[in-house]
Structures are given as C-alpha cells and as structure tokens.
Amino acid sequence: MNEKRYIDKFIIWHESEDEKTPDVSFIPSMMRRRMTNLEKIAIGLAGGIMPETNDYTTIFASQFGEWGQTIQLIKQFHDDSEMSPAGFSNSVHNAAVGAFSLITKNTNNYTAIAAGRNTLEMAILRAILEPRDALVVFAAEHCPEIYDGIFDGDNGAHGVAFMIKHSGARGINISDGDENADTLTMDKFADFLTGKINSITTKTWTIKND
C-alpha cells in the first residue's frame, strides 16, 4: 500500500459532568427527542465538522453500538413479552448514520462498522479505500451499569470525528501495516491528530504526517 490522503477538520470528545453529549442543537427538535445518547454523540460530532456540500461519504464506527438500547429492549421483552418498534429501530447499528444522512440530505453511500477492538482501525481503512472524501465518526456511549468492571479502557462516553480527503493542507502518507502492531485506541489516534506523535502503525496500515 502506498497512498496519500489529507486530514482536514477533527473533533475529539469525552463526556464530562457538564456535557453528556456534544452540541446537537442543529438537529430538528422532534427528531432529537427520539434519539438515543449514542445517536446524539455520533451526529453531534459529525455535525461539528461536516462540509458545506454533500460530496462526501459517511463512515460510522462503534465497537458496541447501541448496547444500552439493546439491553433496555431485552428487559422490556422479559417483563412484557414485547418490544417497542421505535426502540428496535434505534437499536440497529446504522441508526445514527442513517439519521445523519436524513438530516443532511446526503444521498451518497454510508457505512456502519463494528469490528471489535479493531473498529477504529477498520473505519480508517474504509476511509482510505473510499474514492470520495470521507467523514469518519467513531463513537461510544457510557458503558451500561450491567457491564461495570468487565471491559478495560475508557468506560465513559467518548468519540472522535475527522475528515479524510483527497486534497488539502495536512498530508498523510499511507503504507502497509505490521501484523504484530498493537490495537489502535482512540486516545492514540487523538495523539496523532493533535501532533503529539508523528505516525501510527496498525495491523493493516501505517499513517505518517507528510
């Protein structure tokens, strides 16, 4: 692999006491009221960097997706022997990116990715292979209480959104990865975006500032 791309805008976000989701004021209020926290996180981040024109594809990535909503549906089925159709429609993995395409009226293709611990790596690989500019969003909601102490890493809601383009000011060179490389974390990628490190190697690709 020997490619060149450009990183344009980016947003790095972690939940805090004062901010449980990014700014979602641009989402129509009726739609916003029906959204899950994960949808608000992903769409809020995407909305903060989306281009003025719709000549881009959207890639949404989340390791666990709507697990809070899914747990709620399972409990509802256990207690009532039925599930909410609206709740189910918000539990699918492409709910956030589908809603974002409706809000922005972007008719280009979009992709929803879940690849376990390699989710962020695979989202970036998908963007590298995309012939259009790509808006990439990686998001996670707060770890459900039922899983406290089971998963390592950041259990708070967090996310990152960035543009990978075919032209621009900040060039990155892309080459082959290393099958022995460590799993890519959001914090490590954030260090690359903010210039704290100059390159990242994953199992499938290496990116380095030009």
Contacts in CASP RR format, 6 or more apart in sequence:
PFRMAT RR
TARGET T0000
AUTHOR 0000-0000-0000
METHOD contacts of the structure
MODEL  1
MNEKRYIDKFIIWHESEDEKTPDVSFIPSMMRRRMTNLEKIAIGLAGGIM
PETNDYTTIFASQFGEWGQTIQLIKQFHDDSEMSPAGFSNSVHNAAVGAF
SLITKNTNNYTAIAAGRNTLEMAILRAILEPRDALVVFAAEHCPEIYDGI
FDGDNGAHGVAFMIKHSGARGINISDGDENADTLTMDKFADFLTGKINSI
TTKTWTIKND
1 174 0 8 1.000
1 175 0 8 1.000
1 176 0 8 1.000
1 177 0 8 1.000
1 205 0 8 1.000
2 174 0 8 1.000
2 175 0 8 1.000
3 128 0 8 1.000
3 173 0 8 1.000
3 174 0 8 1.000
3 175 0 8 1.000
4 171 0 8 1.000
4 172 0 8 1.000
4 173 0 8 1.000
4 174 0 8 1.000
4 210 0 8 1.000
5 127 0 8 1.000
5 128 0 8 1.000
5 164 0 8 1.000
5 165 0 8 1.000
5 166 0 8 1.000
5 171 0 8 1.000
5 172 0 8 1.000
5 174 0 8 1.000
6 164 0 8 1.000
6 165 0 8 1.000
6 166 0 8 1.000
6 167 0 8 1.000
6 168 0 8 1.000
6 169 0 8 1.000
6 170 0 8 1.000
6 171 0 8 1.000
6 172 0 8 1.000
7 162 0 8 1.000
7 163 0 8 1.000
7 164 0 8 1.000
7 165 0 8 1.000
7 170 0 8 1.000
7 171 0 8 1.000
7 172 0 8 1.000
7 193 0 8 1.000
8 49 0 8 1.000
8 162 0 8 1.000
8 163 0 8 1.000
8 164 0 8 1.000
8 165 0 8 1.000
8 168 0 8 1.000
8 169 0 8 1.000
8 170 0 8 1.000
9 48 0 8 1.000
9 49 0 8 1.000
9 162 0 8 1.000
9 163 0 8 1.000
10 49 0 8 1.000
10 160 0 8 1.000
10 161 0 8 1.000
10 162 0 8 1.000
10 163 0 8 1.000
10 193 0 8 1.000
11 22 0 8 1.000
11 45 0 8 1.000
11 48 0 8 1.000
11 49 0 8 1.000
11 160 0 8 1.000
11 161 0 8 1.000
11 162 0 8 1.000
12 159 0 8 1.000
12 160 0 8 1.000
12 186 0 8 1.000
12 190 0 8 1.000
12 193 0 8 1.000
12 194 0 8 1.000
13 22 0 8 1.000
13 41 0 8 1.000
13 45 0 8 1.000
13 158 0 8 1.000
13 159 0 8 1.000
13 160 0 8 1.000
14 154 0 8 1.000
14 156 0 8 1.000
14 157 0 8 1.000
14 158 0 8 1.000
14 159 0 8 1.000
15 21 0 8 1.000
15 142 0 8 1.000
15 156 0 8 1.000
15 157 0 8 1.000
15 158 0 8 1.000
20 37 0 8 1.000
20 157 0 8 1.000
21 37 0 8 1.000
21 40 0 8 1.000
21 41 0 8 1.000
21 44 0 8 1.000
21 157 0 8 1.000
22 40 0 8 1.000
22 41 0 8 1.000
22 44 0 8 1.000
22 45 0 8 1.000
22 48 0 8 1.000
23 44 0 8 1.000
23 48 0 8 1.000
24 32 0 8 1.000
24 35 0 8 1.000
24 40 0 8 1.000
24 43 0 8 1.000
24 44 0 8 1.000
26 44 0 8 1.000
26 47 0 8 1.000
26 103 0 8 1.000
27 35 0 8 1.000
27 40 0 8 1.000
27 43 0 8 1.000
27 44 0 8 1.000
27 103 0 8 1.000
28 103 0 8 1.000
31 99 0 8 1.000
31 102 0 8 1.000
31 103 0 8 1.000
32 40 0 8 1.000
34 86 0 8 1.000
34 90 0 8 1.000
35 43 0 8 1.000
35 90 0 8 1.000
35 99 0 8 1.000
36 66 0 8 1.000
36 68 0 8 1.000
36 69 0 8 1.000
36 90 0 8 1.000
36 95 0 8 1.000
36 141 0 8 1.000
37 141 0 8 1.000
37 142 0 8 1.000
37 157 0 8 1.000
38 62 0 8 1.000
38 65 0 8 1.000
38 66 0 8 1.000
38 69 0 8 1.000
38 96 0 8 1.000
38 139 0 8 1.000
38 140 0 8 1.000
38 141 0 8 1.000
39 90 0 8 1.000
39 95 0 8 1.000
39 96 0 8 1.000
39 99 0 8 1.000
41 139 0 8 1.000
41 140 0 8 1.000
41 141 0 8 1.000
41 157 0 8 1.000
41 159 0 8 1.000
42 60 0 8 1.000
42 62 0 8 1.000
42 96 0 8 1.000
42 97 0 8 1.000
42 100 0 8 1.000
42 137 0 8 1.000
42 139 0 8 1.000
43 96 0 8 1.000
43 99 0 8 1.000
43 100 0 8 1.000
43 103 0 8 1.000
45 137 0 8 1.000
45 139 0 8 1.000
45 159 0 8 1.000
45 160 0 8 1.000
45 161 0 8 1.000
46 58 0 8 1.000
46 100 0 8 1.000
46 135 0 8 1.000
46 137 0 8 1.000
46 161 0 8 1.000
47 100 0 8 1.000
47 161 0 8 1.000
48 161 0 8 1.000
49 135 0 8 1.000
49 161 0 8 1.000
49 162 0 8 1.000
49 163 0 8 1.000
50 56 0 8 1.000
50 104 0 8 1.000
50 135 0 8 1.000
51 133 0 8 1.000
51 135 0 8 1.000
51 163 0 8 1.000
54 104 0 8 1.000
54 105 0 8 1.000
54 106 0 8 1.000
54 107 0 8 1.000
54 108 0 8 1.000
55 108 0 8 1.000
55 132 0 8 1.000
55 133 0 8 1.000
56 106 0 8 1.000
56 108 0 8 1.000
56 132 0 8 1.000
56 133 0 8 1.000
56 134 0 8 1.000
56 135 0 8 1.000
56 163 0 8 1.000
57 108 0 8 1.000
57 109 0 8 1.000
57 110 0 8 1.000
57 111 0 8 1.000
57 130 0 8 1.000
57 132 0 8 1.000
57 133 0 8 1.000
57 134 0 8 1.000
57 135 0 8 1.000
58 97 0 8 1.000
58 100 0 8 1.000
58 101 0 8 1.000
58 106 0 8 1.000
58 108 0 8 1.000
58 110 0 8 1.000
58 111 0 8 1.000
58 134 0 8 1.000
58 135 0 8 1.000
58 137 0 8 1.000
59 97 0 8 1.000
59 110 0 8 1.000
59 111 0 8 1.000
59 113 0 8 1.000
59 123 0 8 1.000
59 126 0 8 1.000
59 127 0 8 1.000
59 130 0 8 1.000
59 134 0 8 1.000
59 135 0 8 1.000
59 136 0 8 1.000
59 137 0 8 1.000
60 94 0 8 1.000
60 96 0 8 1.000
60 97 0 8 1.000
60 100 0 8 1.000
60 110 0 8 1.000
60 111 0 8 1.000
60 112 0 8 1.000
60 113 0 8 1.000
60 123 0 8 1.000
60 137 0 8 1.000
60 139 0 8 1.000
61 112 0 8 1.000
61 113 0 8 1.000
61 114 0 8 1.000
61 115 0 8 1.000
61 119 0 8 1.000
61 120 0 8 1.000
61 122 0 8 1.000
61 123 0 8 1.000
61 136 0 8 1.000
61 137 0 8 1.000
61 138 0 8 1.000
61 139 0 8 1.000
62 93 0 8 1.000
62 96 0 8 1.000
62 113 0 8 1.000
62 114 0 8 1.000
62 119 0 8 1.000
62 138 0 8 1.000
62 139 0 8 1.000
62 140 0 8 1.000
63 114 0 8 1.000
63 115 0 8 1.000
63 116 0 8 1.000
63 117 0 8 1.000
63 119 0 8 1.000
63 140 0 8 1.000
64 114 0 8 1.000
64 140 0 8 1.000
64 141 0 8 1.000
65 93 0 8 1.000
65 114 0 8 1.000
65 140 0 8 1.000
65 141 0 8 1.000
66 90 0 8 1.000
66 91 0 8 1.000
66 92 0 8 1.000
66 93 0 8 1.000
66 95 0 8 1.000
66 141 0 8 1.000
67 141 0 8 1.000
67 144 0 8 1.000
67 147 0 8 1.000
68 141 0 8 1.000
68 144 0 8 1.000
69 87 0 8 1.000
69 90 0 8 1.000
69 91 0 8 1.000
70 91 0 8 1.000
71 144 0 8 1.000
71 146 0 8 1.000
72 87 0 8 1.000
73 83 0 8 1.000
73 84 0 8 1.000
73 87 0 8 1.000
73 88 0 8 1.000
73 91 0 8 1.000
76 82 0 8 1.000
76 83 0 8 1.000
76 84 0 8 1.000
77 83 0 8 1.000
89 95 0 8 1.000
93 112 0 8 1.000
93 114 0 8 1.000
94 110 0 8 1.000
94 112 0 8 1.000
96 112 0 8 1.000
96 137 0 8 1.000
96 139 0 8 1.000
97 110 0 8 1.000
97 111 0 8 1.000
97 112 0 8 1.000
97 137 0 8 1.000
98 110 0 8 1.000
100 106 0 8 1.000
100 110 0 8 1.000
101 107 0 8 1.000
101 110 0 8 1.000
108 132 0 8 1.000
111 126 0 8 1.000
113 119 0 8 1.000
113 122 0 8 1.000
113 123 0 8 1.000
113 126 0 8 1.000
115 121 0 8 1.000
115 122 0 8 1.000
117 183 0 8 1.000
118 183 0 8 1.000
118 184 0 8 1.000
118 202 0 8 1.000
118 203 0 8 1.000
119 138 0 8 1.000
120 138 0 8 1.000
120 184 0 8 1.000
120 185 0 8 1.000
120 186 0 8 1.000
120 189 0 8 1.000
121 183 0 8 1.000
121 184 0 8 1.000
121 202 0 8 1.000
121 203 0 8 1.000
121 204 0 8 1.000
121 205 0 8 1.000
122 204 0 8 1.000
123 136 0 8 1.000
123 138 0 8 1.000
124 136 0 8 1.000
124 164 0 8 1.000
124 184 0 8 1.000
124 189 0 8 1.000
124 205 0 8 1.000
124 207 0 8 1.000
125 204 0 8 1.000
125 205 0 8 1.000
126 134 0 8 1.000
127 134 0 8 1.000
127 136 0 8 1.000
127 164 0 8 1.000
128 164 0 8 1.000
128 174 0 8 1.000
128 205 0 8 1.000
130 164 0 8 1.000
132 166 0 8 1.000
133 163 0 8 1.000
133 164 0 8 1.000
133 165 0 8 1.000
133 166 0 8 1.000
134 163 0 8 1.000
134 164 0 8 1.000
134 165 0 8 1.000
135 161 0 8 1.000
135 162 0 8 1.000
135 163 0 8 1.000
136 161 0 8 1.000
136 162 0 8 1.000
136 163 0 8 1.000
136 164 0 8 1.000
137 159 0 8 1.000
137 160 0 8 1.000
137 161 0 8 1.000
138 159 0 8 1.000
138 160 0 8 1.000
138 161 0 8 1.000
138 186 0 8 1.000
139 158 0 8 1.000
139 159 0 8 1.000
140 154 0 8 1.000
140 156 0 8 1.000
140 157 0 8 1.000
140 158 0 8 1.000
140 159 0 8 1.000
141 157 0 8 1.000
142 155 0 8 1.000
142 156 0 8 1.000
142 157 0 8 1.000
143 151 0 8 1.000
143 155 0 8 1.000
143 156 0 8 1.000
148 155 0 8 1.000
149 155 0 8 1.000
154 186 0 8 1.000
154 187 0 8 1.000
158 186 0 8 1.000
159 186 0 8 1.000
160 186 0 8 1.000
160 189 0 8 1.000
160 190 0 8 1.000
160 193 0 8 1.000
162 193 0 8 1.000
170 209 0 8 1.000
170 210 0 8 1.000
171 209 0 8 1.000
171 210 0 8 1.000
172 207 0 8 1.000
172 208 0 8 1.000
172 209 0 8 1.000
172 210 0 8 1.000
173 207 0 8 1.000
173 208 0 8 1.000
173 209 0 8 1.000
173 210 0 8 1.000
174 205 0 8 1.000
174 206 0 8 1.000
174 207 0 8 1.000
175 205 0 8 1.000
175 206 0 8 1.000
175 208 0 8 1.000
176 205 0 8 1.000
176 206 0 8 1.000
177 201 0 8 1.000
177 202 0 8 1.000
177 203 0 8 1.000
177 204 0 8 1.000
177 205 0 8 1.000
177 206 0 8 1.000
178 201 0 8 1.000
178 202 0 8 1.000
178 203 0 8 1.000
178 206 0 8 1.000
179 203 0 8 1.000
180 203 0 8 1.000
181 201 0 8 1.000
181 202 0 8 1.000
181 203 0 8 1.000
183 202 0 8 1.000
184 200 0 8 1.000
184 202 0 8 1.000
188 197 0 8 1.000
188 200 0 8 1.000
189 200 0 8 1.000
191 197 0 8 1.000
192 198 0 8 1.000
192 199 0 8 1.000
192 200 0 8 1.000
192 207 0 8 1.000
195 209 0 8 1.000
198 208 0 8 1.000
198 209 0 8 1.000
199 206 0 8 1.000
199 207 0 8 1.000
199 208 0 8 1.000
199 209 0 8 1.000
200 206 0 8 1.000
200 207 0 8 1.000
END
